[in-house]
Amino acid sequence: MRTLLATDDSWTGLILRLTLGVVMFPHGAQKVLGWYGGFGFDGTMGFFTQQMGMPWLIAFLVIIGEFFGSLALMAGVLTRFSAASLGVIMLGAITLVHLRHGFFMNWFGKQQGEGYEYHLLVIGIALALLVTGGGKWSADRELANRV
């Protein structure tokens, strides 16, 4: 448990986890709360399970992983686990949805969907957090000192 929580007092972990948490929060809030034009929990579960054919458990884990994972990152709670979860979710999004649309986002509306460049950035930040941990002002740092 100490290895999972261990981190240094660096600004790097803080900057990475806050950036990833802030960027992922609206995506999770769309899926759970229906904020920012999202469908909310029931609508997202229906889309993932009925339209995309995802098993309900995977759909549920994606939804709560994005929402609670982003909140956990901002607080620095279970940083490595949350970052790994978001990385896996983004890897799934690339393979299931975005790979066929190419690398670039759909900036000019000329392709059928969004590319995977955003998802690669999330995976890169998540991998960096797996290495560094939560850094300065993380709950992980305090918890690791108590374990």
N, CA, C and O atoms as a GROMACS GRO file, in nm:
protein
  588
    1MET      N    1   0.083  -0.119   0.000
    1MET     CA    2   0.000   0.000   0.000
    1MET      C    3   0.087   0.125   0.000
    1MET      O    4   0.055   0.224  -0.065
    2ARG      N    5   0.196   0.119   0.073
    2ARG     CA    6   0.287   0.235   0.080
    2ARG      C    7   0.345   0.267  -0.058
    2ARG      O    8   0.360   0.384  -0.093
    3THR      N    9   0.376   0.164  -0.136
    3THR     CA   10   0.430   0.185  -0.271
    3THR      C   11   0.327   0.255  -0.360
    3THR      O   12   0.362   0.342  -0.440
    4LEU      N   13   0.201   0.218  -0.346
    4LEU     CA   14   0.094   0.280  -0.425
    4LEU      C   15   0.079   0.428  -0.391
    4LEU      O   16   0.051   0.510  -0.479
    5LEU      N   17   0.096   0.462  -0.265
    5LEU     CA   18   0.074   0.599  -0.218
    5LEU      C   19   0.199   0.686  -0.220
    5LEU      O   20   0.189   0.809  -0.224
    6ALA      N   21   0.316   0.625  -0.218
    6ALA     CA   22   0.440   0.700  -0.204
    6ALA      C   23   0.458   0.805  -0.313
    6ALA      O   24   0.431   0.780  -0.430
    7THR      N   25   0.502   0.922  -0.273
    7THR     CA   26   0.529   1.030  -0.368
    7THR      C   27   0.626   1.127  -0.304
    7THR      O   28   0.648   1.125  -0.183
    8ASP      N   29   0.684   1.210  -0.385
    8ASP     CA   30   0.774   1.311  -0.332
    8ASP      C   31   0.696   1.442  -0.313
    8ASP      O   32   0.574   1.445  -0.326
    9ASP      N   33   0.768   1.548  -0.283
    9ASP     CA   34   0.705   1.677  -0.259
    9ASP      C   35   0.722   1.769  -0.379
    9ASP      O   36   0.737   1.891  -0.364
   10SER      N   37   0.719   1.711  -0.499
   10SER     CA   38   0.749   1.788  -0.619
   10SER      C   39   0.625   1.859  -0.674
   10SER      O   40   0.511   1.819  -0.650
   11TRP      N   41   0.653   1.965  -0.747
   11TRP     CA   42   0.547   2.036  -0.818
   11TRP      C   43   0.500   1.958  -0.940
   11TRP      O   44   0.387   1.976  -0.986
   12THR      N   45   0.586   1.872  -0.992
   12THR     CA   46   0.554   1.798  -1.114
   12THR      C   47   0.428   1.714  -1.097
   12THR      O   48   0.336   1.723  -1.179
   13GLY      N   49   0.422   1.634  -0.991
   13GLY     CA   50   0.304   1.552  -0.967
   13GLY      C   51   0.179   1.636  -0.948
   13GLY      O   52   0.072   1.603  -1.000
   14LEU      N   53   0.192   1.745  -0.875
   14LEU     CA   54   0.078   1.835  -0.853
   14LEU      C   55   0.026   1.891  -0.985
   14LEU      O   56  -0.094   1.888  -1.011
   15ILE      N   57   0.117   1.942  -1.067
   15ILE     CA   58   0.076   2.002  -1.195
   15ILE      C   59   0.012   1.898  -1.286
   15ILE      O   60  -0.091   1.924  -1.348
   16LEU      N   61   0.072   1.780  -1.294
   16LEU     CA   62   0.018   1.675  -1.380
   16LEU      C   63  -0.120   1.629  -1.333
   16LEU      O   64  -0.212   1.616  -1.414
   17ARG      N   65  -0.134   1.604  -1.203
   17ARG     CA   66  -0.263   1.552  -1.155
   17ARG      C   67  -0.373   1.656  -1.161
   17ARG      O   68  -0.488   1.623  -1.190
   18LEU      N   69  -0.340   1.782  -1.133
   18LEU     CA   70  -0.443   1.886  -1.144
   18LEU      C   71  -0.484   1.907  -1.290
   18LEU      O   72  -0.603   1.923  -1.320
   19THR      N   73  -0.387   1.906  -1.379
   19THR     CA   74  -0.419   1.921  -1.521
   19THR      C   75  -0.509   1.809  -1.569
   19THR      O   76  -0.613   1.833  -1.631
   20LEU      N   77  -0.471   1.686  -1.540
   20LEU     CA   78  -0.550   1.572  -1.585
   20LEU      C   79  -0.687   1.570  -1.516
   20LEU      O   80  -0.788   1.543  -1.581
   21GLY      N   81  -0.692   1.600  -1.388
   21GLY     CA   82  -0.818   1.602  -1.316
   21GLY      C   83  -0.914   1.707  -1.369
   21GLY      O   84  -1.033   1.680  -1.388
   22VAL      N   85  -0.862   1.827  -1.393
   22VAL     CA   86  -0.946   1.936  -1.444
   22VAL      C   87  -0.996   1.907  -1.585
   22VAL      O   88  -1.110   1.938  -1.619
   23VAL      N   89  -0.911   1.849  -1.668
   23VAL     CA   90  -0.950   1.818  -1.806
   23VAL      C   91  -1.051   1.702  -1.810
   23VAL      O   92  -1.142   1.703  -1.892
   24MET      N   93  -1.035   1.604  -1.724
   24MET     CA   94  -1.124   1.488  -1.727
   24MET      C   95  -1.256   1.510  -1.654
   24MET      O   96  -1.355   1.444  -1.684
   25PHE      N   97  -1.259   1.603  -1.558
   25PHE     CA   98  -1.380   1.623  -1.480
   25PHE      C   99  -1.504   1.653  -1.566
   25PHE      O  100  -1.607   1.589  -1.545
   26PRO      N  101  -1.497   1.745  -1.662
   26PRO     CA  102  -1.618   1.771  -1.742
   26PRO      C  103  -1.667   1.647  -1.818
   26PRO      O  104  -1.788   1.629  -1.836
   27HIS      N  105  -1.576   1.562  -1.861
   27HIS     CA  106  -1.616   1.440  -1.932
   27HIS      C  107  -1.690   1.345  -1.837
   27HIS      O  108  -1.791   1.285  -1.874
   28GLY      N  109  -1.638   1.332  -1.715
   28GLY     CA  110  -1.706   1.251  -1.615
   28GLY      C  111  -1.838   1.311  -1.573
   28GLY      O  112  -1.936   1.239  -1.552
   29ALA      N  113  -1.842   1.445  -1.559
   29ALA     CA  114  -1.966   1.513  -1.519
   29ALA      C  115  -2.073   1.500  -1.627
   29ALA      O  116  -2.192   1.493  -1.596
   30GLN      N  117  -2.033   1.496  -1.753
   30GLN     CA  118  -2.130   1.470  -1.861
   30GLN      C  119  -2.196   1.334  -1.841
   30GLN      O  120  -2.317   1.319  -1.855
   31LYS      N  121  -2.112   1.237  -1.809
   31LYS     CA  122  -2.160   1.099  -1.800
   31LYS      C  123  -2.239   1.071  -1.673
   31LYS      O  124  -2.333   0.991  -1.676
   32VAL      N  125  -2.205   1.135  -1.562
   32VAL     CA  126  -2.272   1.107  -1.436
   32VAL      C  127  -2.386   1.204  -1.409
   32VAL      O  128  -2.496   1.163  -1.370
   33LEU      N  129  -2.362   1.332  -1.431
   33LEU     CA  130  -2.457   1.436  -1.391
   33LEU      C  131  -2.536   1.498  -1.506
   33LEU      O  132  -2.633   1.569  -1.483
   34GLY      N  133  -2.494   1.471  -1.629
   34GLY     CA  134  -2.559   1.534  -1.743
   34GLY      C  135  -2.516   1.678  -1.764
   34GLY      O  136  -2.579   1.750  -1.842
   35TRP      N  137  -2.411   1.721  -1.698
   35TRP     CA  138  -2.360   1.857  -1.715
   35TRP      C  139  -2.290   1.870  -1.850
   35TRP      O  140  -2.258   1.770  -1.914
   36TYR      N  141  -2.268   1.992  -1.892
   36TYR     CA  142  -2.192   2.023  -2.014
   36TYR      C  143  -2.249   1.953  -2.138
   36TYR      O  144  -2.175   1.912  -2.227
   37GLY      N  145  -2.380   1.940  -2.142
   37GLY     CA  146  -2.444   1.878  -2.258
   37GLY      C  147  -2.442   1.727  -2.260
   37GLY      O  148  -2.472   1.666  -2.363
   38GLY      N  149  -2.407   1.664  -2.148
   38GLY     CA  150  -2.401   1.519  -2.142
   38GLY      C  151  -2.537   1.455  -2.122
   38GLY      O  152  -2.637   1.525  -2.105
   39PHE      N  153  -2.542   1.323  -2.124
   39PHE     CA  154  -2.666   1.248  -2.113
   39PHE      C  155  -2.696   1.200  -1.972
   39PHE      O  156  -2.801   1.141  -1.947
   40GLY      N  157  -2.605   1.225  -1.878
   40GLY     CA  158  -2.625   1.175  -1.742
   40GLY      C  159  -2.598   1.026  -1.733
   40GLY      O  160  -2.565   0.961  -1.832
   41PHE      N  161  -2.611   0.975  -1.612
   41PHE     CA  162  -2.576   0.835  -1.588
   41PHE      C  163  -2.661   0.739  -1.670
   41PHE      O  164  -2.607   0.654  -1.741
   42ASP      N  165  -2.793   0.751  -1.660
   42ASP     CA  166  -2.880   0.656  -1.730
   42ASP      C  167  -2.863   0.663  -1.881
   42ASP      O  168  -2.857   0.560  -1.949
   43GLY      N  169  -2.856   0.784  -1.934
   43GLY     CA  170  -2.838   0.800  -2.078
   43GLY      C  171  -2.706   0.744  -2.127
   43GLY      O  172  -2.699   0.681  -2.233
   44THR      N  173  -2.600   0.767  -2.050
   44THR     CA  174  -2.468   0.717  -2.089
   44THR      C  175  -2.462   0.565  -2.077
   44THR      O  176  -2.406   0.498  -2.164
   45MET      N  177  -2.520   0.511  -1.970
   45MET     CA  178  -2.524   0.364  -1.957
   45MET      C  179  -2.600   0.303  -2.074
   45MET      O  180  -2.556   0.204  -2.132
   46GLY      N  181  -2.712   0.364  -2.110
   46GLY     CA  182  -2.790   0.313  -2.223
   46GLY      C  183  -2.711   0.318  -2.353
   46GLY      O  184  -2.713   0.223  -2.432
   47PHE      N  185  -2.643   0.430  -2.376
   47PHE     CA  186  -2.563   0.443  -2.498
   47PHE      C  187  -2.451   0.340  -2.502
   47PHE      O  188  -2.432   0.272  -2.603
   48PHE      N  189  -2.377   0.329  -2.392
   48PHE     CA  190  -2.264   0.235  -2.388
   48PHE      C  191  -2.310   0.090  -2.404
   48PHE      O  192  -2.246   0.013  -2.476
   49THR      N  193  -2.418   0.053  -2.337
   49THR     CA  194  -2.460  -0.087  -2.340
   49THR      C  195  -2.544  -0.122  -2.463
   49THR      O  196  -2.528  -0.230  -2.519
   50GLN      N  197  -2.631  -0.033  -2.505
   50GLN     CA  198  -2.720  -0.064  -2.616
   50GLN      C  199  -2.660  -0.027  -2.752
   50GLN      O  200  -2.660  -0.109  -2.845
   51GLN      N  201  -2.608   0.094  -2.764
   51GLN     CA  202  -2.553   0.138  -2.893
   51GLN      C  203  -2.414   0.080  -2.919
   51GLN      O  204  -2.384   0.036  -3.030
   52MET      N  205  -2.330   0.081  -2.817
   52MET     CA  206  -2.193   0.034  -2.836
   52MET      C  207  -2.174  -0.113  -2.802
   52MET      O  208  -2.071  -0.172  -2.836
   53GLY      N  209  -2.272  -0.173  -2.735
   53GLY     CA  210  -2.264  -0.315  -2.702
   53GLY      C  211  -2.167  -0.348  -2.590
   53GLY      O  212  -2.122  -0.462  -2.579
   54MET      N  213  -2.135  -0.250  -2.506
   54MET     CA  214  -2.044  -0.274  -2.394
   54MET      C  215  -2.116  -0.354  -2.284
   54MET      O  216  -2.235  -0.332  -2.260
   55PRO      N  217  -2.046  -0.444  -2.218
   55PRO     CA  218  -2.105  -0.508  -2.100
   55PRO      C  219  -2.135  -0.400  -1.994
   55PRO      O  220  -2.062  -0.301  -1.984
   56TRP      N  221  -2.241  -0.418  -1.917
   56TRP     CA  222  -2.283  -0.315  -1.822
   56TRP      C  223  -2.173  -0.283  -1.722
   56TRP      O  224  -2.157  -0.167  -1.682
   57LEU      N  225  -2.097  -0.384  -1.679
   57LEU     CA  226  -1.992  -0.360  -1.580
   57LEU      C  227  -1.882  -0.268  -1.635
   57LEU      O  228  -1.836  -0.178  -1.566
   58ILE      N  229  -1.842  -0.292  -1.759
   58ILE     CA  230  -1.740  -0.207  -1.822
   58ILE      C  231  -1.793  -0.064  -1.837
   58ILE      O  232  -1.722   0.032  -1.807
   59ALA      N  233  -1.916  -0.052  -1.883
   59ALA     CA  234  -1.977   0.081  -1.898
   59ALA      C  235  -1.981   0.154  -1.764
   59ALA      O  236  -1.947   0.272  -1.756
   60PHE      N  237  -2.022   0.084  -1.660
   60PHE     CA  238  -2.028   0.142  -1.525
   60PHE      C  239  -1.890   0.187  -1.479
   60PHE      O  240  -1.875   0.297  -1.426
   61LEU      N  241  -1.789   0.103  -1.499
   61LEU     CA  242  -1.653   0.138  -1.456
   61LEU      C  243  -1.598   0.258  -1.533
   61LEU      O  244  -1.528   0.341  -1.475
   62VAL      N  245  -1.628   0.268  -1.661
   62VAL     CA  246  -1.584   0.384  -1.740
   62VAL      C  247  -1.648   0.511  -1.685
   62VAL      O  248  -1.580   0.611  -1.666
   63ILE      N  249  -1.777   0.506  -1.660
   63ILE     CA  250  -1.849   0.624  -1.613
   63ILE      C  251  -1.797   0.669  -1.477
   63ILE      O  252  -1.764   0.787  -1.460
   64ILE      N  253  -1.790   0.578  -1.381
   64ILE     CA  254  -1.743   0.620  -1.247
   64ILE      C  255  -1.594   0.648  -1.247
   64ILE      O  256  -1.546   0.729  -1.168
   65GLY      N  257  -1.520   0.579  -1.335
   65GLY     CA  258  -1.375   0.603  -1.343
   65GLY      C  259  -1.343   0.745  -1.388
   65GLY      O  260  -1.254   0.809  -1.334
   66GLU      N  261  -1.417   0.792  -1.488
   66GLU     CA  262  -1.392   0.929  -1.535
   66GLU      C  263  -1.435   1.032  -1.431
   66GLU      O  264  -1.363   1.130  -1.409
   67PHE      N  265  -1.549   1.012  -1.369
   67PHE     CA  266  -1.599   1.111  -1.274
   67PHE      C  267  -1.519   1.109  -1.144
   67PHE      O  268  -1.459   1.210  -1.106
   68PHE      N  269  -1.518   0.996  -1.076
   68PHE     CA  270  -1.451   0.990  -0.946
   68PHE      C  271  -1.299   0.989  -0.960
   68PHE      O  272  -1.228   1.036  -0.871
   69GLY      N  273  -1.249   0.935  -1.072
   69GLY     CA  274  -1.105   0.939  -1.096
   69GLY      C  275  -1.053   1.081  -1.110
   69GLY      O  276  -0.946   1.114  -1.059
   70SER      N  277  -1.129   1.166  -1.178
   70SER     CA  278  -1.087   1.305  -1.193
   70SER      C  279  -1.090   1.377  -1.059
   70SER      O  280  -1.000   1.456  -1.029
   71LEU      N  281  -1.192   1.352  -0.979
   71LEU     CA  282  -1.199   1.413  -0.846
   71LEU      C  283  -1.085   1.364  -0.756
   71LEU      O  284  -1.024   1.441  -0.682
   72ALA      N  285  -1.057   1.234  -0.764
   72ALA     CA  286  -0.948   1.177  -0.684
   72ALA      C  287  -0.814   1.237  -0.724
   72ALA      O  288  -0.730   1.265  -0.638
   73LEU      N  289  -0.793   1.257  -0.853
   73LEU     CA  290  -0.668   1.319  -0.898
   73LEU      C  291  -0.654   1.461  -0.844
   73LEU      O  292  -0.546   1.499  -0.798
   74MET      N  293  -0.760   1.537  -0.850
   74MET     CA  294  -0.751   1.675  -0.801
   74MET      C  295  -0.718   1.679  -0.652
   74MET      O  296  -0.649   1.770  -0.606
   75ALA      N  297  -0.768   1.582  -0.577
   75ALA     CA  298  -0.738   1.575  -0.434
   75ALA      C  299  -0.607   1.502  -0.406
   75ALA      O  300  -0.553   1.511  -0.295
   76GLY      N  301  -0.557   1.430  -0.504
   76GLY     CA  302  -0.435   1.352  -0.483
   76GLY      C  303  -0.459   1.225  -0.404
   76GLY      O  304  -0.372   1.181  -0.330
   77VAL      N  305  -0.578   1.167  -0.418
   77VAL     CA  306  -0.615   1.044  -0.350
   77VAL      C  307  -0.600   0.927  -0.447
   77VAL      O  308  -0.661   0.927  -0.555
   78LEU      N  309  -0.522   0.828  -0.410
   78LEU     CA  310  -0.498   0.712  -0.498
   78LEU      C  311  -0.460   0.757  -0.639
   78LEU      O  312  -0.517   0.712  -0.738
   79THR      N  313  -0.364   0.846  -0.645
   79THR     CA  314  -0.322   0.907  -0.771
   79THR      C  315  -0.284   0.804  -0.875
   79THR      O  316  -0.330   0.810  -0.989
   80ARG      N  317  -0.200   0.709  -0.839
   80ARG     CA  318  -0.153   0.610  -0.936
   80ARG      C  319  -0.268   0.524  -0.988
   80ARG      O  320  -0.277   0.498  -1.107
   81PHE      N  321  -0.356   0.481  -0.898
   81PHE     CA  322  -0.471   0.400  -0.939
   81PHE      C  323  -0.564   0.481  -1.030
   81PHE      O  324  -0.608   0.431  -1.134
   82SER      N  325  -0.593   0.604  -0.992
   82SER     CA  326  -0.682   0.689  -1.072
   82SER      C  327  -0.622   0.717  -1.209
   82SER      O  328  -0.692   0.711  -1.310
   83ALA      N  329  -0.493   0.748  -1.212
   83ALA     CA  330  -0.426   0.776  -1.339
   83ALA      C  331  -0.426   0.651  -1.428
   83ALA      O  332  -0.453   0.660  -1.548
   84ALA      N  333  -0.397   0.536  -1.370
   84ALA     CA  334  -0.398   0.411  -1.448
   84ALA      C  335  -0.537   0.383  -1.502
   84ALA      O  336  -0.551   0.341  -1.617
   85SER      N  337  -0.640   0.407  -1.422
   85SER     CA  338  -0.778   0.385  -1.465
   85SER      C  339  -0.812   0.474  -1.584
   85SER      O  340  -0.870   0.427  -1.682
   86LEU      N  341  -0.777   0.601  -1.576
   86LEU     CA  342  -0.805   0.693  -1.686
   86LEU      C  343  -0.725   0.655  -1.811
   86LEU      O  344  -0.776   0.667  -1.922
   87GLY      N  345  -0.602   0.610  -1.792
   87GLY     CA  346  -0.522   0.565  -1.906
   87GLY      C  347  -0.586   0.446  -1.977
   87GLY      O  348  -0.589   0.441  -2.100
   88VAL      N  349  -0.636   0.351  -1.900
   88VAL     CA  350  -0.702   0.234  -1.957
   88VAL      C  351  -0.831   0.274  -2.028
   88VAL      O  352  -0.861   0.223  -2.136
   89ILE      N  353  -0.906   0.364  -1.967
   89ILE     CA  354  -1.030   0.413  -2.030
   89ILE      C  355  -0.998   0.478  -2.164
   89ILE      O  356  -1.068   0.455  -2.263
   90MET      N  357  -0.894   0.559  -2.169
   90MET     CA  358  -0.857   0.627  -2.294
   90MET      C  359  -0.805   0.529  -2.398
   90MET      O  360  -0.830   0.546  -2.517
   91LEU      N  361  -0.733   0.427  -2.355
   91LEU     CA  362  -0.688   0.323  -2.447
   91LEU      C  363  -0.810   0.252  -2.509
   91LEU      O  364  -0.812   0.223  -2.629
   92GLY      N  365  -0.910   0.225  -2.426
   92GLY     CA  366  -1.034   0.166  -2.476
   92GLY      C  367  -1.105   0.258  -2.573
   92GLY      O  368  -1.158   0.213  -2.674
   93ALA      N  369  -1.109   0.388  -2.541
   93ALA     CA  370  -1.175   0.484  -2.631
   93ALA      C  371  -1.104   0.491  -2.766
   93ALA      O  372  -1.169   0.502  -2.870
   94ILE      N  373  -0.973   0.484  -2.763
   94ILE     CA  374  -0.898   0.485  -2.890
   94ILE      C  375  -0.934   0.362  -2.973
   94ILE      O  376  -0.968   0.374  -3.090
   95THR      N  377  -0.925   0.246  -2.912
   95THR     CA  378  -0.945   0.123  -2.990
   95THR      C  379  -1.090   0.104  -3.033
   95THR      O  380  -1.115   0.055  -3.143
   96LEU      N  381  -1.186   0.143  -2.950
   96LEU     CA  382  -1.326   0.119  -2.983
   96LEU      C  383  -1.388   0.227  -3.072
   96LEU      O  384  -1.479   0.199  -3.149
   97VAL      N  385  -1.339   0.351  -3.062
   97VAL     CA  386  -1.407   0.461  -3.129
   97VAL      C  387  -1.316   0.544  -3.219
   97VAL      O  388  -1.349   0.567  -3.335
   98HIS      N  389  -1.204   0.590  -3.168
   98HIS     CA  390  -1.130   0.699  -3.232
   98HIS      C  391  -1.022   0.659  -3.331
   98HIS      O  392  -0.985   0.740  -3.416
   99LEU      N  393  -0.970   0.539  -3.324
   99LEU     CA  394  -0.861   0.497  -3.412
   99LEU      C  395  -0.899   0.509  -3.559
   99LEU      O  396  -0.817   0.551  -3.641
  100ARG      N  397  -1.019   0.473  -3.593
  100ARG     CA  398  -1.064   0.474  -3.733
  100ARG      C  399  -1.074   0.616  -3.791
  100ARG      O  400  -1.082   0.632  -3.913
  101HIS      N  401  -1.074   0.717  -3.704
  101HIS     CA  402  -1.085   0.855  -3.750
  101HIS      C  403  -0.951   0.924  -3.766
  101HIS      O  404  -0.945   1.043  -3.799
  102GLY      N  405  -0.843   0.852  -3.742
  102GLY     CA  406  -0.710   0.907  -3.758
  102GLY      C  407  -0.660   0.980  -3.634
  102GLY      O  408  -0.725   0.978  -3.529
  103PHE      N  409  -0.546   1.041  -3.648
  103PHE     CA  410  -0.478   1.103  -3.535
  103PHE      C  411  -0.544   1.233  -3.489
  103PHE      O  412  -0.565   1.252  -3.369
  104PHE      N  413  -0.577   1.320  -3.580
  104PHE     CA  414  -0.618   1.456  -3.546
  104PHE      C  415  -0.762   1.466  -3.498
  104PHE      O  416  -0.850   1.392  -3.544
  105MET      N  417  -0.785   1.558  -3.406
  105MET     CA  418  -0.921   1.592  -3.366
  105MET      C  419  -0.993   1.650  -3.488
  105MET      O  420  -0.929   1.686  -3.586
  106ASN      N  421  -1.122   1.659  -3.480
  106ASN     CA  422  -1.204   1.706  -3.593
  106ASN      C  423  -1.221   1.858  -3.586
  106ASN      O  424  -1.333   1.908  -3.572
  107TRP      N  425  -1.111   1.930  -3.595
  107TRP     CA  426  -1.113   2.075  -3.576
  107TRP      C  427  -1.200   2.148  -3.677
  107TRP      O  428  -1.261   2.250  -3.644
  108PHE      N  429  -1.207   2.099  -3.798
  108PHE     CA  430  -1.277   2.171  -3.904
  108PHE      C  431  -1.404   2.100  -3.951
  108PHE      O  432  -1.463   2.140  -4.051
  109GLY      N  433  -1.445   1.996  -3.881
  109GLY     CA  434  -1.570   1.927  -3.915
  109GLY      C  435  -1.565   1.852  -4.047
  109GLY      O  436  -1.670   1.830  -4.108
  110LYS      N  437  -1.447   1.813  -4.092
  110LYS     CA  438  -1.434   1.748  -4.222
  110LYS      C  439  -1.420   1.596  -4.214
  110LYS      O  440  -1.406   1.530  -4.316
  111GLN      N  441  -1.425   1.541  -4.094
  111GLN     CA  442  -1.417   1.396  -4.081
  111GLN      C  443  -1.537   1.346  -4.001
  111GLN      O  444  -1.606   1.425  -3.937
  112GLN      N  445  -1.560   1.217  -4.006
  112GLN     CA  446  -1.678   1.157  -3.944
  112GLN      C  447  -1.676   1.162  -3.791
  112GLN      O  448  -1.782   1.163  -3.729
  113GLY      N  449  -1.560   1.166  -3.731
  113GLY     CA  450  -1.549   1.166  -3.584
  113GLY      C  451  -1.418   1.228  -3.540
  113GLY      O  452  -1.343   1.284  -3.620
  114GLU      N  453  -1.392   1.215  -3.412
  114GLU     CA  454  -1.271   1.272  -3.353
  114GLU      C  455  -1.156   1.173  -3.359
  114GLU      O  456  -1.175   1.053  -3.339
  115GLY      N  457  -1.037   1.223  -3.385
  115GLY     CA  458  -0.916   1.142  -3.382
  115GLY      C  459  -0.874   1.115  -3.239
  115GLY      O  460  -0.946   1.148  -3.145
  116TYR      N  461  -0.758   1.057  -3.222
  116TYR     CA  462  -0.715   1.009  -3.091
  116TYR      C  463  -0.601   1.091  -3.028
  116TYR      O  464  -0.543   1.046  -2.929
  117GLU      N  465  -0.568   1.209  -3.080
  117GLU     CA  466  -0.457   1.285  -3.023
  117GLU      C  467  -0.482   1.323  -2.878
  117GLU      O  468  -0.390   1.314  -2.797
  118TYR      N  469  -0.603   1.366  -2.843
  118TYR     CA  470  -0.638   1.401  -2.705
  118TYR      C  471  -0.616   1.281  -2.613
  118TYR      O  472  -0.560   1.295  -2.504
  119HIS      N  473  -0.659   1.166  -2.657
  119HIS     CA  474  -0.652   1.045  -2.576
  119HIS      C  475  -0.507   1.005  -2.548
  119HIS      O  476  -0.474   0.957  -2.440
  120LEU      N  477  -0.420   1.026  -2.647
  120LEU     CA  478  -0.277   1.000  -2.626
  120LEU      C  479  -0.217   1.093  -2.522
  120LEU      O  480  -0.132   1.051  -2.442
  121LEU      N  481  -0.260   1.218  -2.521
  121LEU     CA  482  -0.212   1.311  -2.419
  121LEU      C  483  -0.255   1.265  -2.279
  121LEU      O  484  -0.176   1.271  -2.185
  122VAL      N  485  -0.378   1.221  -2.266
  122VAL     CA  486  -0.426   1.171  -2.137
  122VAL      C  487  -0.343   1.050  -2.094
  122VAL      O  488  -0.303   1.040  -1.979
  123ILE      N  489  -0.318   0.959  -2.186
  123ILE     CA  490  -0.239   0.839  -2.154
  123ILE      C  491  -0.098   0.880  -2.112
  123ILE      O  492  -0.044   0.826  -2.016
  124GLY      N  493  -0.037   0.976  -2.183
  124GLY     CA  494   0.097   1.022  -2.147
  124GLY      C  495   0.102   1.083  -2.008
  124GLY      O  496   0.194   1.055  -1.931
  125ILE      N  497   0.005   1.167  -1.975
  125ILE     CA  498   0.001   1.228  -1.842
  125ILE      C  499  -0.023   1.119  -1.736
  125ILE      O  500   0.038   1.121  -1.630
  126ALA      N  501  -0.112   1.026  -1.767
  126ALA     CA  502  -0.139   0.917  -1.673
  126ALA      C  503  -0.014   0.834  -1.646
  126ALA      O  504   0.013   0.796  -1.532
  127LEU      N  505   0.062   0.805  -1.750
  127LEU     CA  506   0.187   0.729  -1.732
  127LEU      C  507   0.288   0.808  -1.648
  127LEU      O  508   0.356   0.750  -1.563
  128ALA      N  509   0.296   0.937  -1.671
  128ALA     CA  510   0.387   1.020  -1.591
  128ALA      C  511   0.345   1.018  -1.444
  128ALA      O  512   0.430   1.013  -1.355
  129LEU      N  513   0.215   1.021  -1.417
  129LEU     CA  514   0.167   1.015  -1.279
  129LEU      C  515   0.192   0.879  -1.216
  129LEU      O  516   0.213   0.870  -1.095
  130LEU      N  517   0.190   0.772  -1.295
  130LEU     CA  518   0.226   0.641  -1.243
  130LEU      C  519   0.369   0.640  -1.191
  130LEU      O  520   0.400   0.574  -1.092
  131VAL      N  521   0.455   0.713  -1.259
  131VAL     CA  522   0.597   0.720  -1.220
  131VAL      C  523   0.617   0.814  -1.101
  131VAL      O  524   0.685   0.778  -1.004
  132THR      N  525   0.558   0.934  -1.107
  132THR     CA  526   0.587   1.036  -1.007
  132THR      C  527   0.501   1.028  -0.882
  132THR      O  528   0.546   1.064  -0.774
  133GLY      N  529   0.378   0.981  -0.896
  133GLY     CA  530   0.284   0.989  -0.785
  133GLY      C  531   0.221   1.127  -0.780
  133GLY      O  532   0.238   1.207  -0.872
  134GLY      N  533   0.148   1.154  -0.674
  134GLY     CA  534   0.067   1.276  -0.662
  134GLY      C  535   0.143   1.404  -0.636
  134GLY      O  536   0.091   1.512  -0.665
  135GLY      N  537   0.263   1.396  -0.583
  135GLY     CA  538   0.343   1.516  -0.560
  135GLY      C  539   0.292   1.602  -0.446
  135GLY      O  540   0.224   1.556  -0.354
  136LYS      N  541   0.328   1.727  -0.454
  136LYS     CA  542   0.299   1.827  -0.350
  136LYS      C  543   0.148   1.835  -0.324
  136LYS      O  544   0.066   1.828  -0.416
  137TRP      N  545   0.114   1.851  -0.197
  137TRP     CA  546  -0.023   1.872  -0.150
  137TRP      C  547  -0.118   1.759  -0.186
  137TRP      O  548  -0.238   1.782  -0.201
  138SER      N  549  -0.068   1.638  -0.200
  138SER     CA  550  -0.158   1.525  -0.229
  138SER      C  551  -0.194   1.454  -0.100
  138SER      O  552  -0.114   1.445  -0.007
  139ALA      N  553  -0.316   1.403  -0.097
  139ALA     CA  554  -0.359   1.322   0.017
  139ALA      C  555  -0.276   1.195   0.024
  139ALA      O  556  -0.251   1.144   0.133
  140ASP      N  557  -0.232   1.143  -0.090
  140ASP     CA  558  -0.147   1.024  -0.093
  140ASP      C  559  -0.023   1.042  -0.007
  140ASP      O  560   0.016   0.952   0.066
  141ARG      N  561   0.038   1.158  -0.017
  141ARG     CA  562   0.160   1.187   0.058
  141ARG      C  563   0.136   1.176   0.208
  141ARG      O  564   0.218   1.120   0.281
  142GLU      N  565   0.026   1.230   0.252
  142GLU     CA  566  -0.010   1.224   0.395
  142GLU      C  567  -0.043   1.080   0.436
  142GLU      O  568  -0.001   1.034   0.542
  143LEU      N  569  -0.118   1.010   0.353
  143LEU     CA  570  -0.156   0.873   0.383
  143LEU      C  571  -0.034   0.781   0.387
  143LEU      O  572  -0.025   0.692   0.472
  144ALA      N  573   0.060   0.802   0.295
  144ALA     CA  574   0.181   0.718   0.290
  144ALA      C  575   0.263   0.735   0.418
  144ALA      O  576   0.326   0.639   0.463
  145ASN      N  577   0.263   0.852   0.475
  145ASN     CA  578   0.337   0.876   0.600
  145ASN      C  579   0.273   0.806   0.718
  145ASN      O  580   0.340   0.784   0.820
  146ARG      N  581   0.146   0.771   0.708
  146ARG     CA  582   0.073   0.707   0.818
  146ARG      C  583   0.069   0.555   0.807
  146ARG      O  584   0.041   0.486   0.904
  147VAL      N  585   0.098   0.503   0.687
  147VAL     CA  586   0.091   0.358   0.666
  147VAL      C  587   0.217   0.290   0.716
  147VAL      O  588   0.229   0.168   0.707
   0.00000   0.00000   0.00000
